């Protein structure tokens, strides 16, 4: 058996088609651009409410998948609130 024949097929979730990759890239690019504008208008120090963050994170079910768009935008929001901005 050749090596190529033994490899399992790539998971579609990890290697989506070009059209889908472009969709997510566009969504992420727009989300980051909006975040950059908000950061420029906001505080320099983090504004993360750690207790609220822990409560929100506790509501996540890490055993099942979540919609990628929801996770990308949620992550951008958390980065806006919880990082010292260096822009």
Backbone as XML, in Angstrom:
<?xml version="1.0"?>
<chain id="A" units="angstrom">
  <residue number="1" name="UNK">
    <atom name="N" x="0.839" y="-1.173" z="0.000"/>
    <atom name="CA" x="0.000" y="0.000" z="0.000"/>
    <atom name="C" x="0.888" y="1.241" z="0.000"/>
  </residue>
  <residue number="2" name="UNK">
    <atom name="N" x="0.567" y="2.188" z="-0.856"/>
    <atom name="CA" x="1.344" y="3.424" z="-0.941"/>
    <atom name="C" x="0.967" y="4.359" z="0.197"/>
  </residue>
  <residue number="3" name="UNK">
    <atom name="N" x="1.895" y="5.256" z="0.565"/>
    <atom name="CA" x="1.668" y="6.207" z="1.639"/>
    <atom name="C" x="0.416" y="7.046" z="1.377"/>
  </residue>
  <residue number="4" name="UNK">
    <atom name="N" x="0.243" y="7.489" z="0.154"/>
    <atom name="CA" x="-0.903" y="8.333" z="-0.187"/>
    <atom name="C" x="-2.220" y="7.589" z="0.055"/>
  </residue>
  <residue number="5" name="UNK">
    <atom name="N" x="-2.238" y="6.312" z="-0.156"/>
    <atom name="CA" x="-3.453" y="5.526" z="0.033"/>
    <atom name="C" x="-3.786" y="5.318" z="1.513"/>
  </residue>
  <residue number="6" name="UNK">
    <atom name="N" x="-2.779" y="5.351" z="2.380"/>
    <atom name="CA" x="-2.993" y="5.102" z="3.797"/>
    <atom name="C" x="-3.431" y="6.350" z="4.555"/>
  </residue>
  <residue number="7" name="UNK">
    <atom name="N" x="-3.206" y="7.532" z="4.013"/>
    <atom name="CA" x="-3.572" y="8.750" z="4.725"/>
    <atom name="C" x="-5.085" y="8.894" z="4.768"/>
  </residue>
  <residue number="8" name="UNK">
    <atom name="N" x="-5.617" y="9.248" z="5.946"/>
    <atom name="CA" x="-7.066" y="9.467" z="6.018"/>
    <atom name="C" x="-7.429" y="10.754" z="5.271"/>
  </residue>
  <residue number="9" name="UNK">
    <atom name="N" x="-8.661" y="10.853" z="4.803"/>
    <atom name="CA" x="-9.062" y="12.076" z="4.112"/>
    <atom name="C" x="-9.039" y="13.273" z="5.069"/>
  </residue>
  <residue number="10" name="UNK">
    <atom name="N" x="-8.736" y="14.434" z="4.517"/>
    <atom name="CA" x="-8.687" y="15.659" z="5.323"/>
    <atom name="C" x="-10.081" y="15.993" z="5.839"/>
  </residue>
  <residue number="11" name="UNK">
    <atom name="N" x="-10.154" y="16.481" z="7.049"/>
    <atom name="CA" x="-11.440" y="16.876" z="7.637"/>
    <atom name="C" x="-11.900" y="18.174" z="6.992"/>
  </residue>
  <residue number="12" name="UNK">
    <atom name="N" x="-13.118" y="18.203" z="6.511"/>
    <atom name="CA" x="-13.652" y="19.398" z="5.846"/>
    <atom name="C" x="-13.645" y="20.601" z="6.779"/>
  </residue>
  <residue number="13" name="UNK">
    <atom name="N" x="-13.842" y="20.386" z="8.073"/>
    <atom name="CA" x="-13.838" y="21.505" z="9.015"/>
    <atom name="C" x="-12.467" y="22.141" z="9.137"/>
  </residue>
  <residue number="14" name="UNK">
    <atom name="N" x="-11.428" y="21.350" z="8.965"/>
    <atom name="CA" x="-10.065" y="21.882" z="9.062"/>
    <atom name="C" x="-9.558" y="22.436" z="7.743"/>
  </residue>
  <residue number="15" name="UNK">
    <atom name="N" x="-10.074" y="21.927" z="6.650"/>
    <atom name="CA" x="-9.614" y="22.331" z="5.326"/>
    <atom name="C" x="-10.803" y="22.650" z="4.428"/>
  </residue>
  <residue number="16" name="UNK">
    <atom name="N" x="-11.508" y="23.757" z="4.719"/>
    <atom name="CA" x="-12.700" y="24.080" z="3.916"/>
    <atom name="C" x="-12.323" y="24.515" z="2.503"/>
  </residue>
  <residue number="17" name="UNK">
    <atom name="N" x="-13.311" y="24.526" z="1.651"/>
    <atom name="CA" x="-13.117" y="24.964" z="0.269"/>
    <atom name="C" x="-12.740" y="26.445" z="0.234"/>
  </residue>
  <residue number="18" name="UNK">
    <atom name="N" x="-12.153" y="26.865" z="-0.862"/>
    <atom name="CA" x="-11.674" y="28.240" z="-1.002"/>
    <atom name="C" x="-12.780" y="29.264" z="-0.768"/>
  </residue>
  <residue number="19" name="UNK">
    <atom name="N" x="-13.972" y="29.007" z="-1.266"/>
    <atom name="CA" x="-15.084" y="29.950" z="-1.092"/>
    <atom name="C" x="-15.403" y="30.132" z="0.393"/>
  </residue>
  <residue number="20" name="UNK">
    <atom name="N" x="-15.416" y="29.056" z="1.133"/>
    <atom name="CA" x="-15.701" y="29.143" z="2.565"/>
    <atom name="C" x="-14.571" y="29.850" z="3.308"/>
  </residue>
  <residue number="21" name="UNK">
    <atom name="N" x="-13.321" y="29.547" z="2.950"/>
    <atom name="CA" x="-12.184" y="30.232" z="3.571"/>
    <atom name="C" x="-12.269" y="31.730" z="3.323"/>
  </residue>
  <residue number="22" name="UNK">
    <atom name="N" x="-12.633" y="32.139" z="2.116"/>
    <atom name="CA" x="-12.765" y="33.555" z="1.793"/>
    <atom name="C" x="-13.866" y="34.201" z="2.632"/>
  </residue>
  <residue number="23" name="UNK">
    <atom name="N" x="-14.981" y="33.494" z="2.816"/>
    <atom name="CA" x="-16.067" y="34.008" z="3.643"/>
    <atom name="C" x="-15.577" y="34.306" z="5.054"/>
  </residue>
  <residue number="24" name="UNK">
    <atom name="N" x="-14.899" y="33.333" z="5.686"/>
    <atom name="CA" x="-14.429" y="33.516" z="7.056"/>
    <atom name="C" x="-13.327" y="34.562" z="7.126"/>
  </residue>
  <residue number="25" name="UNK">
    <atom name="N" x="-12.484" y="34.618" z="6.132"/>
    <atom name="CA" x="-11.435" y="35.633" z="6.087"/>
    <atom name="C" x="-12.064" y="37.028" z="6.021"/>
  </residue>
  <residue number="26" name="UNK">
    <atom name="N" x="-13.083" y="37.186" z="5.192"/>
    <atom name="CA" x="-13.776" y="38.480" z="5.084"/>
    <atom name="C" x="-14.438" y="38.860" z="6.405"/>
  </residue>
  <residue number="27" name="UNK">
    <atom name="N" x="-15.126" y="37.901" z="7.029"/>
    <atom name="CA" x="-15.774" y="38.163" z="8.303"/>
    <atom name="C" x="-14.751" y="38.588" z="9.361"/>
  </residue>
  <residue number="28" name="UNK">
    <atom name="N" x="-13.646" y="37.882" z="9.422"/>
    <atom name="CA" x="-12.601" y="38.198" z="10.392"/>
    <atom name="C" x="-11.966" y="39.553" z="10.107"/>
  </residue>
  <residue number="29" name="UNK">
    <atom name="N" x="-11.700" y="39.837" z="8.849"/>
    <atom name="CA" x="-11.096" y="41.119" z="8.479"/>
    <atom name="C" x="-12.008" y="42.280" z="8.858"/>
  </residue>
  <residue number="30" name="UNK">
    <atom name="N" x="-13.308" y="42.160" z="8.558"/>
    <atom name="CA" x="-14.261" y="43.216" z="8.917"/>
    <atom name="C" x="-14.376" y="43.354" z="10.431"/>
  </residue>
  <residue number="31" name="UNK">
    <atom name="N" x="-14.427" y="42.235" z="11.132"/>
    <atom name="CA" x="-14.527" y="42.272" z="12.587"/>
    <atom name="C" x="-13.313" y="42.917" z="13.236"/>
  </residue>
  <residue number="32" name="UNK">
    <atom name="N" x="-12.130" y="42.604" z="12.734"/>
    <atom name="CA" x="-10.905" y="43.200" z="13.275"/>
    <atom name="C" x="-10.821" y="44.690" z="12.950"/>
  </residue>
  <residue number="33" name="UNK">
    <atom name="N" x="-11.287" y="45.084" z="11.775"/>
    <atom name="CA" x="-11.282" y="46.509" z="11.410"/>
    <atom name="C" x="-12.212" y="47.296" z="12.333"/>
  </residue>
  <residue number="34" name="UNK">
    <atom name="N" x="-13.398" y="46.760" z="12.604"/>
    <atom name="CA" x="-14.325" y="47.428" z="13.526"/>
    <atom name="C" x="-13.727" y="47.495" z="14.929"/>
  </residue>
  <residue number="35" name="UNK">
    <atom name="N" x="-13.066" y="46.421" z="15.349"/>
    <atom name="CA" x="-12.438" y="46.397" z="16.671"/>
    <atom name="C" x="-11.328" y="47.438" z="16.756"/>
  </residue>
  <residue number="36" name="UNK">
    <atom name="N" x="-10.559" y="47.577" z="15.705"/>
    <atom name="CA" x="-9.474" y="48.558" z="15.698"/>
    <atom name="C" x="-10.024" y="49.967" z="15.878"/>
  </residue>
  <residue number="37" name="UNK">
    <atom name="N" x="-11.147" y="50.264" z="15.230"/>
    <atom name="CA" x="-11.766" y="51.575" z="15.372"/>
    <atom name="C" x="-12.249" y="51.784" z="16.815"/>
  </residue>
  <residue number="38" name="UNK">
    <atom name="N" x="-12.833" y="50.754" z="17.410"/>
    <atom name="CA" x="-13.300" y="50.867" z="18.801"/>
    <atom name="C" x="-12.123" y="51.023" z="19.756"/>
  </residue>
  <residue number="39" name="UNK">
    <atom name="N" x="-11.043" y="50.301" z="19.511"/>
    <atom name="CA" x="-9.862" y="50.371" z="20.366"/>
    <atom name="C" x="-9.280" y="51.780" z="20.340"/>
  </residue>
  <residue number="40" name="UNK">
    <atom name="N" x="-9.249" y="52.383" z="19.172"/>
    <atom name="CA" x="-8.692" y="53.734" z="19.040"/>
    <atom name="C" x="-9.485" y="54.747" z="19.857"/>
  </residue>
  <residue number="41" name="UNK">
    <atom name="N" x="-10.759" y="54.466" z="20.082"/>
    <atom name="CA" x="-11.616" y="55.371" z="20.845"/>
    <atom name="C" x="-11.709" y="55.006" z="22.325"/>
  </residue>
  <residue number="42" name="UNK">
    <atom name="N" x="-11.167" y="53.854" z="22.692"/>
    <atom name="CA" x="-11.362" y="53.348" z="24.047"/>
    <atom name="C" x="-10.189" y="53.595" z="24.975"/>
  </residue>
  <residue number="43" name="UNK">
    <atom name="N" x="-10.280" y="52.934" z="26.121"/>
    <atom name="CA" x="-9.253" y="53.047" z="27.154"/>
    <atom name="C" x="-7.976" y="52.327" z="26.741"/>
  </residue>
  <residue number="44" name="UNK">
    <atom name="N" x="-6.870" y="52.768" z="27.313"/>
    <atom name="CA" x="-5.585" y="52.139" z="27.027"/>
    <atom name="C" x="-5.411" y="50.884" z="27.875"/>
  </residue>
  <residue number="45" name="UNK">
    <atom name="N" x="-5.978" y="50.881" z="29.047"/>
    <atom name="CA" x="-5.855" y="49.735" z="29.949"/>
    <atom name="C" x="-6.998" y="48.755" z="29.724"/>
  </residue>
  <residue number="46" name="UNK">
    <atom name="N" x="-6.809" y="47.498" z="30.088"/>
    <atom name="CA" x="-7.869" y="46.502" z="29.916"/>
    <atom name="C" x="-9.135" y="46.872" z="30.685"/>
  </residue>
  <residue number="47" name="UNK">
    <atom name="N" x="-10.275" y="46.506" z="30.120"/>
    <atom name="CA" x="-11.567" y="46.779" z="30.763"/>
    <atom name="C" x="-12.304" y="45.481" z="31.081"/>
  </residue>
  <residue number="48" name="UNK">
    <atom name="N" x="-11.611" y="44.380" z="31.070"/>
    <atom name="CA" x="-12.213" y="43.068" z="31.288"/>
    <atom name="C" x="-12.719" y="42.925" z="32.709"/>
  </residue>
  <residue number="49" name="UNK">
    <atom name="N" x="-13.965" y="42.537" z="32.847"/>
    <atom name="CA" x="-14.553" y="42.185" z="34.139"/>
    <atom name="C" x="-14.313" y="40.682" z="34.296"/>
  </residue>
  <residue number="50" name="UNK">
    <atom name="N" x="-13.323" y="40.323" z="35.078"/>
    <atom name="CA" x="-12.887" y="38.932" z="35.174"/>
    <atom name="C" x="-13.987" y="38.014" z="35.696"/>
  </residue>
  <residue number="51" name="UNK">
    <atom name="N" x="-14.775" y="38.474" z="36.653"/>
    <atom name="CA" x="-15.861" y="37.635" z="37.167"/>
    <atom name="C" x="-16.903" y="37.356" z="36.083"/>
  </residue>
  <residue number="52" name="UNK">
    <atom name="N" x="-17.276" y="38.390" z="35.330"/>
    <atom name="CA" x="-18.238" y="38.211" z="34.234"/>
    <atom name="C" x="-17.660" y="37.293" z="33.155"/>
  </residue>
  <residue number="53" name="UNK">
    <atom name="N" x="-16.366" y="37.440" z="32.876"/>
    <atom name="CA" x="-15.708" y="36.590" z="31.884"/>
    <atom name="C" x="-15.737" y="35.129" z="32.318"/>
  </residue>
  <residue number="54" name="UNK">
    <atom name="N" x="-15.434" y="34.869" z="33.581"/>
    <atom name="CA" x="-15.452" y="33.497" z="34.104"/>
    <atom name="C" x="-16.851" y="32.899" z="34.013"/>
  </residue>
  <residue number="55" name="UNK">
    <atom name="N" x="-17.856" y="33.701" z="34.347"/>
    <atom name="CA" x="-19.242" y="33.234" z="34.274"/>
    <atom name="C" x="-19.610" y="32.898" z="32.831"/>
  </residue>
  <residue number="56" name="UNK">
    <atom name="N" x="-19.243" y="33.783" z="31.911"/>
    <atom name="CA" x="-19.544" y="33.548" z="30.494"/>
    <atom name="C" x="-18.819" y="32.305" z="29.981"/>
  </residue>
  <residue number="57" name="UNK">
    <atom name="N" x="-17.570" y="32.176" z="30.347"/>
    <atom name="CA" x="-16.777" y="31.031" z="29.907"/>
    <atom name="C" x="-17.319" y="29.725" z="30.484"/>
  </residue>
  <residue number="58" name="UNK">
    <atom name="N" x="-17.836" y="29.775" z="31.692"/>
    <atom name="CA" x="-18.410" y="28.574" z="32.309"/>
    <atom name="C" x="-19.626" y="28.072" z="31.534"/>
  </residue>
  <residue number="59" name="UNK">
    <atom name="N" x="-20.266" y="28.959" z="30.785"/>
    <atom name="CA" x="-21.424" y="28.577" z="29.989"/>
    <atom name="C" x="-21.076" y="27.881" z="28.686"/>
  </residue>
  <residue number="60" name="UNK">
    <atom name="N" x="-19.810" y="27.828" z="28.336"/>
    <atom name="CA" x="-19.384" y="27.161" z="27.107"/>
    <atom name="C" x="-19.386" y="25.654" z="27.305"/>
  </residue>
  <residue number="61" name="UNK">
    <atom name="N" x="-19.834" y="24.947" z="26.297"/>
    <atom name="CA" x="-19.779" y="23.493" z="26.293"/>
    <atom name="C" x="-18.614" y="23.104" z="25.383"/>
  </residue>
  <residue number="62" name="UNK">
    <atom name="N" x="-17.529" y="22.678" z="25.976"/>
    <atom name="CA" x="-16.330" y="22.366" z="25.198"/>
    <atom name="C" x="-16.362" y="20.960" z="24.599"/>
  </residue>
  <residue number="63" name="UNK">
    <atom name="N" x="-17.470" y="20.264" z="24.761"/>
    <atom name="CA" x="-17.595" y="18.920" z="24.196"/>
    <atom name="C" x="-18.229" y="18.922" z="22.817"/>
  </residue>
  <residue number="64" name="UNK">
    <atom name="N" x="-18.800" y="20.034" z="22.425"/>
    <atom name="CA" x="-19.456" y="20.103" z="21.121"/>
    <atom name="C" x="-18.992" y="21.322" z="20.343"/>
  </residue>
  <residue number="65" name="UNK">
    <atom name="N" x="-19.192" y="21.292" z="19.053"/>
    <atom name="CA" x="-18.758" y="22.419" z="18.225"/>
    <atom name="C" x="-19.644" y="23.646" z="18.428"/>
  </residue>
  <residue number="66" name="UNK">
    <atom name="N" x="-19.086" y="24.800" z="18.118"/>
    <atom name="CA" x="-19.827" y="26.069" z="18.140"/>
    <atom name="C" x="-19.649" y="26.712" z="16.779"/>
  </residue>
  <residue number="67" name="UNK">
    <atom name="N" x="-20.574" y="27.551" z="16.371"/>
    <atom name="CA" x="-20.461" y="28.209" z="15.065"/>
    <atom name="C" x="-19.204" y="29.085" z="14.999"/>
  </residue>
  <residue number="68" name="UNK">
    <atom name="N" x="-18.445" y="28.942" z="13.926"/>
    <atom name="CA" x="-17.176" y="29.650" z="13.785"/>
    <atom name="C" x="-17.362" y="31.162" z="13.833"/>
  </residue>
  <residue number="69" name="UNK">
    <atom name="N" x="-18.362" y="31.693" z="13.137"/>
    <atom name="CA" x="-18.584" y="33.137" z="13.129"/>
    <atom name="C" x="-18.812" y="33.677" z="14.531"/>
  </residue>
  <residue number="70" name="UNK">
    <atom name="N" x="-19.605" y="32.966" z="15.306"/>
    <atom name="CA" x="-19.872" y="33.360" z="16.696"/>
    <atom name="C" x="-18.578" y="33.377" z="17.504"/>
  </residue>
  <residue number="71" name="UNK">
    <atom name="N" x="-17.751" y="32.366" z="17.332"/>
    <atom name="CA" x="-16.501" y="32.280" z="18.090"/>
    <atom name="C" x="-15.499" y="33.338" z="17.675"/>
  </residue>
  <residue number="72" name="UNK">
    <atom name="N" x="-15.416" y="33.629" z="16.392"/>
    <atom name="CA" x="-14.477" y="34.658" z="15.937"/>
    <atom name="C" x="-14.832" y="36.013" z="16.532"/>
  </residue>
  <residue number="73" name="UNK">
    <atom name="N" x="-16.093" y="36.394" z="16.442"/>
    <atom name="CA" x="-16.507" y="37.696" z="16.948"/>
    <atom name="C" x="-16.422" y="37.753" z="18.476"/>
  </residue>
  <residue number="74" name="UNK">
    <atom name="N" x="-16.730" y="36.648" z="19.161"/>
    <atom name="CA" x="-16.598" y="36.594" z="20.614"/>
    <atom name="C" x="-15.127" y="36.780" z="21.008"/>
  </residue>
  <residue number="75" name="UNK">
    <atom name="N" x="-14.230" y="36.115" z="20.304"/>
    <atom name="CA" x="-12.802" y="36.207" z="20.613"/>
    <atom name="C" x="-12.280" y="37.624" z="20.407"/>
  </residue>
  <residue number="76" name="UNK">
    <atom name="N" x="-12.698" y="38.277" z="19.332"/>
    <atom name="CA" x="-12.284" y="39.662" z="19.089"/>
    <atom name="C" x="-12.741" y="40.547" z="20.244"/>
  </residue>
  <residue number="77" name="UNK">
    <atom name="N" x="-13.973" y="40.359" z="20.680"/>
    <atom name="CA" x="-14.501" y="41.156" z="21.801"/>
    <atom name="C" x="-13.674" y="40.935" z="23.060"/>
  </residue>
  <residue number="78" name="UNK">
    <atom name="N" x="-13.332" y="39.695" z="23.349"/>
    <atom name="CA" x="-12.545" y="39.404" z="24.545"/>
    <atom name="C" x="-11.153" y="40.020" z="24.436"/>
  </residue>
  <residue number="79" name="UNK">
    <atom name="N" x="-10.591" y="40.005" z="23.243"/>
    <atom name="CA" x="-9.271" y="40.610" z="23.049"/>
    <atom name="C" x="-9.340" y="42.120" z="23.265"/>
  </residue>
  <residue number="80" name="UNK">
    <atom name="N" x="-10.422" y="42.740" z="22.821"/>
    <atom name="CA" x="-10.598" y="44.180" z="23.020"/>
    <atom name="C" x="-10.653" y="44.528" z="24.502"/>
  </residue>
  <residue number="81" name="UNK">
    <atom name="N" x="-11.307" y="43.717" z="25.280"/>
    <atom name="CA" x="-11.522" y="44.002" z="26.702"/>
    <atom name="C" x="-10.353" y="43.600" z="27.589"/>
  </residue>
  <residue number="82" name="UNK">
    <atom name="N" x="-9.586" y="42.602" z="27.162"/>
    <atom name="CA" x="-8.643" y="41.999" z="28.079"/>
    <atom name="C" x="-7.173" y="42.191" z="27.787"/>
  </residue>
  <residue number="83" name="UNK">
    <atom name="N" x="-6.850" y="42.955" z="26.780"/>
    <atom name="CA" x="-5.433" y="43.166" z="26.453"/>
    <atom name="C" x="-5.051" y="44.620" z="26.661"/>
  </residue>
  <residue number="84" name="UNK">
    <atom name="N" x="-3.805" y="44.839" z="26.988"/>
    <atom name="CA" x="-3.293" y="46.207" z="26.976"/>
    <atom name="C" x="-3.055" y="46.546" z="25.511"/>
  </residue>
  <residue number="85" name="UNK">
    <atom name="N" x="-3.673" y="47.609" z="25.047"/>
    <atom name="CA" x="-3.612" y="47.946" z="23.624"/>
    <atom name="C" x="-2.272" y="48.595" z="23.282"/>
  </residue>
  <residue number="86" name="UNK">
    <atom name="N" x="-1.670" y="48.098" z="22.248"/>
    <atom name="CA" x="-0.367" y="48.608" z="21.834"/>
    <atom name="C" x="-0.447" y="49.337" z="20.493"/>
  </residue>
  <residue number="87" name="UNK">
    <atom name="N" x="-1.678" y="49.600" z="20.027"/>
    <atom name="CA" x="-1.814" y="50.283" z="18.743"/>
    <atom name="C" x="-1.487" y="51.698" z="18.857"/>
  </residue>
</chain>
